[in-house]
Amino acid sequence: MVHVWTLDELVDRVHRALAAEYPGAPNGRVRDLPDRRAIRWYTTTGLVDRPLAMRGRSALYGNRHLLQLVAVKRRQAQGRTLAEIQAELAGATDAELNDLARVPDRLLDAGATDTGPARPRFWAAQPATAGSPATAASPAPADEAGPAPVGAVALGRGAVLVLPGQPTDRERREIAAAARPLIDLLAERGLLEKGDPT
């Protein structure tokens, strides 16, 4: 049984999850608690997964969304930028998000609406190998270790490079330094974000 929440119910759970131990944002630019608009923006930018399903015009969210949002706010409270957070959380498992978010168990699943099975998470499927049919629509069997780790490097000014492996801290620094001319070109052409509703 998959439990889901509407956007308003998700906002309420995020607020309750952060109520116990959340020092708030370290600067005035970052909103202390995410609202509906911020959550939609996080979804658009890929910081938070897309909704599990739709019921009419209402998007439905689950535990992973709650963990992602609380993890984002906890990292922002530590002074991290959204680009840094996105690089860190790209490909994070539910267990890793749970460790970062520290959401009380009573807020996970309890009191949610059952909407049937969730749509498959295509990004968690095993990639197709050369000569084999595409498997993007078929999630990996439950007994397999899961998808290969994904890493990301924050390049600056909101740009994030997603990689099919986890770079070391040294590699992250070297990649970011090598990407400076690209970031300057993208900024010059107006292709980087100018701001966000955090």
Secondary structure, DSSP 4 states (H G I P E B T S, - for coil): --EEB-HHHHHHHHHHHHHSS----SSTTS-SS--HHHHHHHHHHTSSPPPSEEETTEEEB-HHHHHHHHHHHHHHHTT--HHHHHHHHTT--HHHHHHHH---GGGSSTTPEE-SSPPP-GGGSPPPPTTS---TTSPPPTTS--SPP-EEEEEETTEEEEESS---HHHHHHHHHHTHHHHHHHHHTT-S------
